Amino acid sequence: MQEFNFLTHMRVNRDHNVKYLVANSEDESWGSHVTTIGFQSIPPDSSYPPKGHPSSYWFHPDSGRVLHEFQIIYITKGEGIFESAHCRRMKVNSGTVILLFPEEWHTYKPARETGWDTYWIGFNGDNMQKLIKNNFFTPKYPILKIGFMEQIILLFKQGIEIANYQKTSYQQVLAGITSLMLGSLYYLEKNNSFRDKEIISQINKARMIMRENTDQNISPEAIAKRLNISYSWFRRVFKEYTGFSPAQYQMEIKLQKSKEFLTSTNMPIKEIAYELNFESLSYFITFFKRKIGLSPQEYRKKVHGNNIT
């Protein structure tokens, strides 16, 4: 696709490529806007931080600083230390992402013997505030160990390239890159916590059983028994991995299947309720309307352009 062709032609200075950006009121109303983005290579035995930062970003590692924005910092080479108001002083190395939060004291610096390479992006806006409010990210856990991830580096490079040209509405593209980066980091961190392949295999087997038995009321307890695991362990791990309890996940599958029936068949609503083993027609209608905001009949009419009587 044309929009990705320039990725192979990106020119990121391997020593220093820093952009400090401005945002107008329209950019700010988008929900996220970028304040700075860049790449920096600090060689071994170098002073830190290097000269050239605006006063609002400059700091001495011994005293640290407080920013008024969020930042994502990705260490791709070398190692160093990090400390914040919520995080004790600790070693960070290649493959580590540091999340900085506004009004949160922090400090960091590369090890003198190794230096480091870092990409970063600074941003503000309501979108990130909502993520924090809903506990997707927290100052208590500012360190994400994701390893070497080329897709994250490509997002940084794409953002730097866009910031270099600053064409009209470039802030909206950078906001999208920031959102994709945050989603990717959350995805990687969550999946890294499930490194036991046997656990993932059991969860996937359970999901397959649920999908193959939408017409039966097979209980989560029965699924756990079939997989030869305890129900309490199964319920806890399943929810941690999927975000749903097993029973909730089964109902979501039934909801999706009922939408398929309503969209692609002329099956009577009563028959759909029976086919999916809802306890009664009235329960199916109530459940569907609570989840979708429309009754099954209203949903069918809407997707078919009100051509169904």
Secondary structure, DSSP 8 states (H G I E B T S, - for coil): -GGGGGGGG----SSEEEEE----HHHHHTT-EEEEEEEEEE-TT--SS-TT--TTT--BTTTBB--SSEEEEEEEEEEEEEEETTEEEEEEETTEEEEE-TT--EEEEE-TTT-EEEEEEEEESHHHHHHHHTTSS-TT--EEE----HHHHHHHHHHHHHHHH--TTHHHHHHHHHHHHHHHHHHHHHHHT---HHHHHHHHHHHHHHHHTTTS---HHHHHHHTTS-HHHHHHHHHHHHSS-HHHHHHHHHHHHHHHHHHH----HHHHHHHTT-S-HHHHHHHHHHHHSS-HHHHHHHHTTT---
